[in-house]
Each structure stands twice: as structure tokens, then as C-alpha cells.
Amino acid sequence: MKWREIAFVILVVTSLVGLSTTAQTTITVWAMGEEGLNLDQITSRFEEENPDIKVRVVQIPWDLAYDKIITAVAGGTAPDLCQVGTTWMAAFAAMGALVPLDEFIARSEVVSPANFFPGSWSTAVVGGTVYGVPWYVDVRVLYYRTDLLQAIGVEHPPATWEELYQVGLKLAEQGEYGLGLSPHWQEFLPFVWQAGGHVLDSTLTQPRVTDPEFIEALEFFVSLFQSGIAPIGEEIDLFEAFRTGFYPMFFSGPWMVKLISQRLPDIEGKWFVATMPRKVSRASFVGGSNWAIFAGTPHREQCWRFIEFMSRPDVQVDWYRILRALPAVTQAWQDPLLAEDPLMQVFAAQLEDTVAPPATPAWEEIAQALTTRVEEAIRGMRAPTEAARLLDQDIRKILARL
């Protein structure tokens, strides 16, 4: 073979090797709501650091996401990687739709349970197996009007159930109500946990809603409505209610900080946040979103590299800067952006005392039954003990269908 021909062959082989080393793998990522609209701001950085991976983000509306994921899994068209609401993890794991991540975590230098808030990490564990990694956390705290509390002689937010009740009564006497509240399970369940109660036992097979602790929580929760502290069936814009003092206190998540600042500039400096009121504990609901890899993907390693990237403290801080979503990684809270923000430090304190709903695929049904029975008790249709007894029956029927 002539040297010219040999050189040509070497050139072709070298070019093909170069192409193979720069070939990209595309992973499809589903993300919901504002997260999906803004995720490209982060994925571009990931692609710079990982030139062999291209991230294709598909934005899904939150109200369609659950059904869309189920349909995609059934039809074999699920994405490689997906943002999954924390209360959905058990249902998708039970379907066999998610990749167990324990082996990935065992060899990771980035992702470890010790790096995350315990309550947040627990949302990714189903039946002792890890199926997800927390992306960001959602925790509820008490929002209150500092000026309106001072007007009734109260210098600090209510720290206990008794203080919540007494402060709520005083505020209601001065205005319409003392506290904005609804029968939704996410508002009620923290009271159950604060009393030391549970919805299900540790095996997730038996209800515990007739336990004394659960009944105590339900009776107290109902008393907030029947005493006139909280509204029954009142429909009013929450922002307007907070601005006028119609609701001088309410429970909500971190997204409200930015929204109040944007929509209610006239009460700037007249409101703040506090940790949940204490009974046995001051536990709050912990939610947010996890990253989960779908079982049908041929790109598990690439998906895992993306999860590790999103779990780095610096990236978690960047995501907070973009969307004000609370970091799930504890080290991220050492950044001055969070550490020097008095409001965020309240959320940080609350994240040390959180509980997630039971990791059962039946949770969505149980949650609906819970809200229904709590509302019946609030409206005086049933005594709390009777509502709890019927809820016990509801849950047993739901669990029997698993």
C-alpha cells in the first residue's frame, strides 16, 4: 500500500474515533410548572461541563403531570428522567416505573443521605429502597402580620397550640378572623404530627386515625373553626386577605415570600414568618420534588450524572437564586444568600422538624378521604370522633384494594 493511501486510512480512522468520542447522548427530562420553564438556565451549565450529554427539557403543567406520567409509563413513552412530586413516589415505585438508586448512591461522591434534610430524604424512600433524590424542598411555616399582633399587645408569634388559639381569638375580636385555614390535608396533618399522631402504622397497612393523638389534633383543629378564629367555607383572595388583615395569619410555603413582596409592597416590613406551633413537637409538612430515573431508559448513567450535578451545593444555590426553591442539600444553606436572610433562616429551622406523608401508593386516595372527613367535622356535620371512625373505615377500604 502506498504511503499516501496509508496516510488516508489513518486520517479516516482518526476522524471516526474523534466522532465517537464527541458523540452526544440526549436525555429527555420532564419538569413541571415554573421549574420546567426555567430549568434550561441550569441545564446549559450541565451541558458545558458534560459535552457528551444533551438535555432536552419538556415542560409539563402540574395539573396534568400525574396522569400524563401514568399514561406515558403504561404506553412505554416515559422520559429518561423526571421531576416527581414527593407524594407520588410510592405510586410510581409500586408500578415498577422507577429505577432503584441504592447502587448509584453507594458509589457516589456527591449524593449521600447525610447531605440532605432527613425529612426530605425520606420522601424518596419506598419500602426501604431509594427511588429518587430530592431536588428542592417545600415546608410550611406560619406567616403573620407583625403590626397587627403588636396592636393587640402580642410581641412574638404564637409558639404553641394554646398561644395560637389565644392570639387567634384576640385577632378575630379585632377584625374578621384570626387565621386563614382550610380543611385540606396538607394544612391539617401537621397538627396530627405535632400531637405525636399518625395516619398509618409503621407497616403502612393499618390506619391509626382513631388513636388519642389523632383525635386530639382533630378536635383542636376543629375548634379553630368553630370558635370563629378560622373561616368555614370563606372564599377570598389570600393576598388581599393578608393585606387588609382579614387573615392576619396563615400557613404556607416558601413561594409566598416572593409573591407577598411582589404583590403587597404596601405592607413591606409589616409581616414575617415563624416556625409551626408546638404541642409535642412543632412538626411541619415536608414536600417538594425529587429526581427519578424511569425504568425504560437506556441512559441510566447519563441521568445519574445529571442528578449528581443538580445535587451539588453550588447548583442548589443557583437554582434557589433562579426560582427561590429551597435547597434540599443542607450545605447549600451555608451560602450567604440563605444564611444571611432572616426569613430563610426560619425555613431552615423548620426543616429540622418535618414529616412526610406515608409512602404508600394509596396516599392520593387516603388524602382525599382525609380532607373530606376533616371538612365534615369542621362544618359540624359529624363530631370529631365520629369523623375519625368513618375515616378509619375509608382507609381500610382503600388499603384493601392494593
N, C-alpha and C positions, 0 to 999 in steps of 0.2 A: 504494500500500500504506500502510495506516495505521501511524503511529509505533509503536503497541502491537504490531502484527504484526511490524514490522521488529525491534523490540527482542527479541521472542520468537525470531525466526530467529537473531539474533546470539547470544542465550543458548544456543540448541541447538547452533550451530556451535562456540561456545567450549567447551561441555561435551564435545562429541565430540573436539575437539582435545586437551582435557585428558585424556580417557580414553586416547587414542592415545599420549600421552607417558608415561603411567604404566602402560601395559600391560606385563605381565611375560612374559619368556621362561623356560620351565622347561628346565633341562638335567639329564639323568639321569647320575649318577656312580656307577660300581661301585667299591667298595673292599673289601678283603679283611680277614678276621680282626678283630683289635682295632682296626685302622685304620678299618674300616667302622663299628664300634661307637662310635667316638669322634670321627669326622670332623665330626659336627653341631656340635661345640663350636667348630669353626673356620668352618664354612660360615655360621653365623649372623652372624658378623662380616663375612664377604664380602657377604652379602645387605644388611647395613646400609649398606655402602659402595657397593653396586651394587643399588639398589632395583628396577631393571628386570630383574633376573635372580633366579630362584628355583632353588635347588639341591635336587634330590631324590637322596638318598644311598640306595643299595641295598647292603646288606652281603652279601658272598659268602664262604663258608668257603674257606680256602686250598686244601684238598684237592680241592675241586670246581671251583676257579676256571678252570684251564686248559681243561678240557673244556667248561665252560659258555660260555666266551668263544668257543671254536671253533664250538660249536653255534649261538650267537647270531649270529656273523658269517655262517655258512652260511645261516641262516634269515632274515637281514635284520632281526634284532631286537637288534642290538648297542646298547649305551648310547651317549650322546654322547661321554662321557669316561670313562676307566678307569684305575685303578691297574694297572700291568703289571709283573710280575716282570722283573728285568733280563735273565735268561737266556731269556725268552720273546720279546723284542723282534724278533729276526731271523725267527722263525717267523711272527709276525703280519704283519710287513712284507712277507715273501715272498708271503703270501696276498692282498696288496693291501688289507688291512683298516685300515691306519693312514694318517693324513694326514701328508704331509711338512711339516715345520715350519720349514724354512730361511727362507722368505719372512717368516713371523711373527717369527722371531728377528732378521732383518735390520733390522726397523723397531721392535724393542722397546727400551725404555729400562731394562728390568728383567732380561730373560733374555739372557745372553751366556755363551759357553763359558768366558770368563775368570773368571766369577763362581763357578764350580763346581770341585770337585776333578777333575783330569784323568781319573783312573781311573773316577770316577762318570760323568762326561760321556760317556766312550767307550762306556758301556753303552747309550746312546740313539742311537748312530750305526750304521747298517747300510748297507754298500756306499757309504759317503761321504755318505749322506743322513741328516739328523736326523729321527727319527720320535718322539722323546719328550723330556721334560725331567725330570731327576732330582728326585724328591720328598725322599727320605731315603736315607741310605747304610748299608750293613752291611759291616763289615770285621772280620776275625778277628784276635785277639791271643792271647797266652799268659796264662792265669790260673794263679797259683801260690800255694802256702801259704808265706808268709814265715817262719813259725815252724819249719816242717819243713825248709826249706832251711838255716836257721840252725843247726838241730840237727845237720846233717851238715857244718857248717863252711863253708857257702856263703852269702856275704853279698849276692850280686846274682843276678838271674835269668839263665839261660843266654842269651848273646847271639849264639852261633854254633852251627853244627851240632855241632861237636866238644864244646862245652860242654853242649849239650842231651843228647848221648849220655852223657857222663861223669856229669853231675848225675843223669840218669835212672837210670843204673846204681847210683849211691850210694843214691838214694831207694828203689829196688827192693830193695836189700840190707837196708834198714831196715824195709821193710813188704812189701806185696804187689806193687805196681807203682810205676814212676816217672812214668808219663804215661798219661792216658786218651786213646785214639786209636782210630780206626776206618778201614776201607778206603774210606770214602765219598770220592768225587772232590773234594768241597769241602775235605776235610782233606789229601788227597794233592797236589792241584795246586799249592798254594803252594810245596811243595818243588821242583817242576819249575821254577817261575818263579824261585825263589831260586838254582837252579843255572844259570839262563840258558837253560832249555829251553822248548819249545813243544809244543802238541798238533798244531796245523796250521801250514802255511806262511802267508806273508803274503797269498796269494791265496785262502786258505781252501779250497783244492781238493786239497791233498796232506798226508798225515799226516807228522809229524816225531817220532813216538814211538820210533823206533829210533836217533835221534840220541844221541851220547855223553852229552849233558847230561841227557836224559830218563832214560837207563839209570842214570846216576849217582844221580839223585834216587830212582828206584825202588829201587835197591839199598840206599840209606841208609834209606829209609822201611821197607823190609822188615826191615832189621837192627834197628830199634827194637822190632819184634815178636819176632823170633826170638832176641833177646838177653834177653827177659823184661822189658824196660822197659815195653812196652805189651801189653795183653791181646789174646789171639786168641779171638774169639767169646764174650767175657765179657759177660753181661747183668746190669747192676746200675744202680740209680738214681744218676744223676750227682751229685745234690746230697748224697746220703748218702755216696757215694764220696769226694767232696771234703771233707766234714765229718770223716770218720774217717781221712782220709789214704790211703785205698785208692787213690785217684788224687790225688796231691799237685799234679799239673799237668794242664792240658788246654787245648785251643784252642777258642775260641768267640767269639761276637759280643757287641755291647753290651747286648743284652737281659738277659744273665746278671748284669750288675751289680745291677740292681734285684731280680732273683729271688734271688740269693745273700743280699742284705741282708735280704730279707723272710723267707726260709726257713731261713737259717742264722745267726741272731743270736748263737749261742754261739761262732762263730769270727770275729766282727767284730774288725777290727784285725789279723787273722792271715793276710790274703790281699791280693794286689794283682795288677796286670796289667802286662805288658811287651810290647814290640814283638816281632815274629817273629824267630827266629834267622836269622843271616846266613850265606850261602855267598858267591855273587857279589853278591847283593842280599838284602834282608830282606822281599821282596815278600809281600803277603797277598792273599787273595781279596777282591774288592770286589763287592758286590751291592746289594740294597735294592730300591727300587721307583721306577718312572718314571711320569709322567703321559703318556698318549697319547690323541689325539683319533681317534675312529673315522670312517672314510671316509663312512659313510652319514648322518652328522649334518647337519642343515640349520643348525646353530648353532655354526659353527666360531669365529666371532669371540667369542661369549659364552664358549665353552670356553677360548679363549686368554686371555681376561681372568681367568678363574679360575686358570689355570696361572700367569700373571704374579703374581697375588695370593699364591699358595702359594709362589712363589719369592722373595718379599721376605724379607730377613734377619729382620725383626721377627716375621713369621709363622712362619718356620722355627724361631725360638727358642720361640715359643708352642707349636708342635707338639711340640718336644722336651720342654717343660715338661709337656705332657699325657701323652705316651706314651714319653718317653725314646728317641725315634727320632733318630738322629744327623743333623744338618743336612747337606744336600748343598751348600749355599751357604757358601763359605769365610768370608764376612764375619760370618755368624751366630756363628762360633766366637770372635769378639771380645767377645761378651756375657759379663759376669761369671759368669753361671750355668754357662758352659762353661769360660771362660778361667781361672777360679779353682778349678776342680775338678781335682785331681791325676790322678784316674782318667781323666777325659775328655781330659786333655792327652796321655795315652799313645795314645788312639784318634786324636787329631788328628795326632800324629807318624806313626802307622801309615798314615793316609790319604794321606800324601805318597808312599807307596811301595806301590801296589796295582796289580793286574792283573785284568781281567775275562776270563771265558771267551770263546772265539772267537764272533763274531757271525754264526753260521750257523744256518739253520733246522733243521739236523740235530743241533744240540747236545744235545737231550734224549736222543736215541739214543746219541750218542757218549759222553755222560756215564754212561749205564747200562753200556755196554761197558767203559768205563774202570774203573768200580767193580768190575765182575766180574773183570777180569784182574788188578787190584791185589790183590783178595782171594785169588785163586788163588796169587799169588806169596807173600803173607803166610802162607798155610796150608801152604806148601811143596809145593803141587801142581805148580808149574812154577817153573823158575829165572826170575829177573827178565828176562833177555834173551829167553827163550822167551815169557814173558807179553807182553813188548813186541812181539815179532814177530807174535804172534797178534792183539794189539790193532791193529797196523798193518793186518792183513788185515780185521779187523772194520770199521775206519774206512773203508777203501777200498770195502767193500761198501755201507756206509751212504751215503757220498757219491755212489756210482754211482746211487743211487735218486732223487737230487734232480732 
